[in-house]
Amino acid sequence: MKKFYALLPFLGLFFIACEDDDTPTDTTPDPDPIVYTSGTADFTKYVAVGNSLTAGFSDNALFTAGQEASFPNMLASNFALAGGGAFEIPLMADNLGGATLLGNPILGNRLILAFLPDGPSPVPVEGEGTTEISNKLAGPFNNMGVPGSKSYELLAPGYGSVAGVAVGTANPYFARFSSSETATVIGDAAAQGASFFSMWTGSNDILLYATSGGSGVNQVANFDPTTYARNDITNPLVYADALNGMLAALTAGGAKGVIANLPNVTDIPFFTTVPHNPVPLDEATVALLNGAYTDYNNGLLLAQSFSLIDEDEVAKRTISFTPGEGNAVVILDEDLTDLTGVNPALINMRQATAEDLMVLTSRSFIGTLANPLDPTSINGVAVPLSDEWVLTPEEQTAIETALTAFNQTISDLATTYDLAFVDANALLNELNATGLPLADGSVVTSTFATGGGFSLDGVHPAPRGYAILANAFVEAINTKFGSNLPGVNPLDFTGLYID
């Protein structure tokens, strides 16, 4: 802001000019200010329903600044220009993340991330969150985003029970602001009588399987979600039924809304940062390793001679290292032929290829010792990486199949309920492939830690990424309902919370 005294010379000239009666007066009227309208929508009361992406989760944590930089809060600021009302958020108690339950720390792995001076990957900061789960907040709240939730859980009674948090049947984030011990997320959302809503849910129904390295089960034939484990892929029909039920509840009073589809996991840095071949080796180590794997490789040839595996599988499973950079890690692969019944030493292992996706957290595990007393027990080299560290092509196919089904459901229901539709899948694919340019000439990309689009957890957007998403929602809303909302400026939001 300019200092007032800097304007004094100009004010003096103005007063002198005013004394000259012959000086013409500029009578040009000021241009009309832009009048923002809601079109055929009504933004008076806006409610956002979803998971961590709706809540403003970032850097592996939910914290005040992240909630304030959520895309629904950005939308609400635009809606306020065209008749929108207040937007209440169930804010956490600090900018640290984590929480306590009856004074006992929980969510300790959900503290905001930071880099250590000597570490390749960010880690949770030290400290203890001051948010107490049992201190119920007085609602209702417009942001009904619940981190960690799957689609069908938003319909589950008791999902916001404080007592249920201790035994693992309830969500601690929702327990803070649920209307009762038996409330459902969608029930509390619908009870507010929203005039407009956003819906973005379903990512965790696939993502938790992906981030666990495919260690869950693809529940393609199981229609009972009460039997699912945390990292399982939700049956597409279960997802469709849940989403339809939620949209029916939200539109029962005539509300209009916007819905987004789901991005592909291959477009987020959690799966695109760590290469499959990060291991440098010298000649002596190569000789030692290749010697150690000789019996395994010969055992594969023997299995082939008995027609237990074919030539292609032998080639796929043969392990060989070379001096220098670019050696692929050794992984376990459950989709290989099980030969352990013939020879227990022939475990299902092979070296990774470019088709495998290493999870982000593997960068701090590869090269560590499985046995601190054995310097040869190097994880990813002498000791194969277990399923949790890598997504194999077969696991990626399961994810892509589910994603296609989920996104078809979202598209169909957007039509059924006459909703604005956001193609978040295409947007994040573009962000990953080419980046998105901003007004100052910079480009936001999905590059881990430096691209500006994603936070340090490699899954959730940074505030600048959320701003880009908010603008995609605004564009879809303007197109569908004839509003003229301006969107937000991504440059007003940071690309990283912690430098």
PyMOL commands that set and color helices and strands:
alter all, ss='L'
color gray80, all
select helices_A, chain A and resi 4-19+52-55+64-68+71-82+151-155+162-166+172-175+185-190+204-211+225-227+236-251+265-267+283-292+294-305+311-317+360-364+387-389+393-416+424-433+463-481+490-492
alter helices_A, ss='H'
color red, helices_A
select strands_A, chain A and resi 46-50+97-101+104-111+113-114+123-124+143-145+196-200+256-260+279-281+324-327+330-332+349-351+357-358+390-391+420-422+436-437+443-444
alter strands_A, ss='S'
color yellow, strands_A
deselect
rebuild
show_as cartoon
